[in-house]
Amino acid sequence: MAAPHKDRLLVVIPAHNEEASLPEVLAPLLERGYQVVVVDDASEDSTASVAKKAGAIVLRLPVRLGAWCATQTGLRFGLERDVTTFVCMDGDAQHPARHIPQLLEEQERQQADIVIASDPERGGMLKQYTRRIFGIVSRTAVCDSTSGFRVMNRKVATLFAEEKISLFDYQDIGPLCLVREAGMVVSEYSVAFEQRKHGSSRVFDCFLSLVDYMLQSFVLVVGDVTLSSKNKTER
């Protein structure tokens, strides 16, 4: 697996009200020659114009769909083009662009379909505990499954872009279970994330939202795996 040419690599950034963070996020990416698409998730600030001024491709969603569906929009955009490798990053400046070559090297070294950049010490005790549970339930042995910083090949991007995966609220336990079920290779690489300087996280802001998401993911994943097994048996 050779390193992808930058013309065939796309950085996908979902963003909602990230006008303050985007200049810091985009500058090092564009300086390194990466193609970048910012998916503006119905922001109420100047996210779209800031991203366009910086030189990124901008896709604007007419209604707010959430970080995951915004990410899927960027993946579908790349799949319609000659993109073979996708890098997903958040728009809050927590994911340093300098780590992208390391993730690509890890992908090649492990022959992985997806590499998740992991910083398991980030966040409070609730989020750390949540991530451990997600790793156990998804049986991927991933310590930081909620990380939005990841590198994936076209096979994983195609799976993640499927309509059924829009039913999930985020890209961790549910989609990763389906990646594992499809026999794809998941790898994890430890990096140090930066502290968020502006705004707050949009994921799992309270314990009830965590419980709701885990129950939803369990039902969707078990249902899909059961249906897949049934279809294989019928064949």
ZAMARGU-4260 file (C-alpha; in steps of 0.2 Angstrom, whole numbers, plus 5000, padded with zeros to 4 digits):
<rodrens>
0) 5000/5000/5000 | 5010/5015/4994 | 5007/5032/5001 | 4993/5041/4992 | 4997/5056/4981
5) 4990/5072/4988 | 4978/5074/4973 | 4970/5058/4979 | 4969/5062/4997 | 4954/5072/5004
10) 4953/5080/5022 | 4935/5081/5028 | 4931/5093/5041 | 4913/5094/5048 | 4911/5111/5056
15) 4897/5120/5066 | 4900/5138/5072 | 4919/5136/5071 | 4924/5153/5063 | 4936/5156/5077
20) 4945/5139/5076 | 4946/5136/5057 | 4960/5148/5052 | 4971/5138/5064 | 4965/5122/5057
25) 4966/5125/5039 | 4982/5135/5037 | 4994/5120/5040 | 4983/5108/5030 | 4983/5120/5015
30) 5001/5124/5017 | 5005/5105/5015 | 4995/5104/4999 | 4981/5094/5005 | 4964/5095/4997
35) 4952/5100/5011 | 4933/5100/5011 | 4924/5109/5025 | 4906/5104/5028 | 4897/5118/5036
40) 4883/5110/5047 | 4871/5125/5046 | 4882/5137/5056 | 4875/5153/5063 | 4892/5162/5061
45) 4904/5165/5047 | 4911/5147/5046 | 4908/5145/5028 | 4915/5162/5022 | 4931/5159/5034
50) 4934/5142/5026 | 4931/5148/5008 | 4943/5163/5011 | 4956/5151/5018 | 4956/5141/5002
55) 4945/5126/5007 | 4931/5118/4997 | 4915/5122/5006 | 4899/5112/5007 | 4884/5120/5016
60) 4870/5110/5024 | 4854/5119/5023 | 4849/5111/5040 | 4859/5105/5055 | 4862/5087/5054
65) 4876/5084/5067 | 4894/5080/5065 | 4892/5063/5059 | 4880/5066/5044 | 4891/5081/5040
70) 4906/5070/5039 | 4896/5058/5028 | 4893/5072/5016 | 4911/5075/5015 | 4915/5057/5012
75) 4901/5056/4998 | 4909/5071/4990 | 4926/5063/4989 | 4919/5046/4983 | 4911/5055/4968
80) 4929/5060/4964 | 4946/5051/4962 | 4949/5051/4980 | 4957/5035/4988 | 4962/5041/5005
85) 4951/5051/5017 | 4957/5060/5033 | 4943/5065/5045 | 4947/5079/5057 | 4937/5090/5069
90) 4936/5109/5066 | 4940/5114/5083 | 4959/5114/5082 | 4961/5098/5093 | 4969/5088/5079
95) 4986/5094/5073 | 4989/5092/5055 | 5007/5087/5058 | 5001/5070/5063 | 4993/5065/5046
100) 5010/5058/5039 | 5012/5047/5054 | 4994/5041/5052 | 4997/5037/5034 | 5013/5028/5038
105) 5004/5018/5051 | 4990/5013/5039 | 5004/5007/5027 | 5013/4998/5040 | 4998/4989/5047
110) 4990/4987/5030 | 4975/4994/5039 | 4958/5000/5031 | 4956/5013/5045 | 4968/5021/5057
115) 4961/5030/5072 | 4972/5044/5081 | 4970/5040/5099 | 4973/5051/5114 | 4964/5041/5128
120) 4969/5053/5142 | 4959/5067/5135 | 4943/5073/5143 | 4935/5069/5160 | 4932/5053/5169
125) 4915/5050/5161 | 4922/5052/5143 | 4937/5041/5147 | 4925/5027/5154 | 4914/5029/5139
130) 4928/5026/5127 | 4933/5010/5136 | 4916/5003/5136 | 4914/5007/5117 | 4931/4998/5114
135) 4924/4983/5123 | 4907/4983/5115 | 4913/4985/5098 | 4927/4972/5100 | 4939/4983/5091
140) 4952/4985/5105 | 4952/5003/5101 | 4955/5014/5117 | 4948/5030/5109 | 4934/5026/5098
145) 4926/5043/5099 | 4941/5051/5091 | 4936/5061/5075 | 4954/5061/5069 | 4956/5046/5058
150) 4963/5040/5041 | 4953/5028/5030 | 4953/5020/5013 | 4940/5020/5000 | 4932/5004/5006
155) 4929/5011/5023 | 4923/5028/5016 | 4911/5018/5005 | 4904/5009/5020 | 4903/5025/5031
160) 4894/5034/5017 | 4880/5021/5016 | 4862/5028/5020 | 4860/5015/5035 | 4875/5022/5044
165) 4866/5039/5044 | 4855/5032/5058 | 4870/5033/5070 | 4873/5049/5079 | 4892/5047/5078
170) 4906/5038/5070 | 4912/5027/5085 | 4905/5011/5091 | 4891/5008/5078 | 4901/5011/5062
175) 4917/5002/5069 | 4906/4987/5073 | 4901/4986/5055 | 4919/4989/5049 | 4924/4974/5060
180) 4909/4964/5054 | 4915/4967/5036 | 4932/4960/5039 | 4941/4976/5038 | 4957/4980/5048
185) 4956/4993/5062 | 4972/5001/5069 | 4975/5014/5082 | 4989/5026/5083 | 4993/5037/5099
190) 4995/5055/5096 | 4993/5070/5108 | 4978/5081/5104 | 4978/5100/5108 | 4965/5108/5120
195) 4950/5115/5112 | 4951/5134/5113 | 4934/5140/5107 | 4916/5133/5110 | 4912/5116/5118
200) 4910/5098/5112 | 4894/5093/5103 | 4895/5074/5108 | 4890/5066/5125 | 4887/5082/5135
205) 4878/5073/5149 | 4876/5055/5155 | 4858/5053/5148 | 4864/5057/5130 | 4878/5043/5132
210) 4865/5030/5138 | 4853/5035/5124 | 4867/5033/5111 | 4873/5017/5118 | 4856/5009/5117
215) 4853/5015/5100 | 4869/5009/5094 | 4866/4992/5101 | 4850/4990/5093 | 4856/4996/5076
220) 4872/4985/5076 | 4863/4969/5083 | 4849/4972/5070 | 4862/4974/5055 | 4873/4959/5060
225) 4858/4948/5063 | 4851/4953/5046 | 4868/4950/5038 | 4869/4933/5045 | 4852/4928/5040
230) 4856/4934/5022 | 4872/4923/5022 | 4863/4908/5028 | 4849/4910/5015 | 4862/4910/5001
</rodrens>
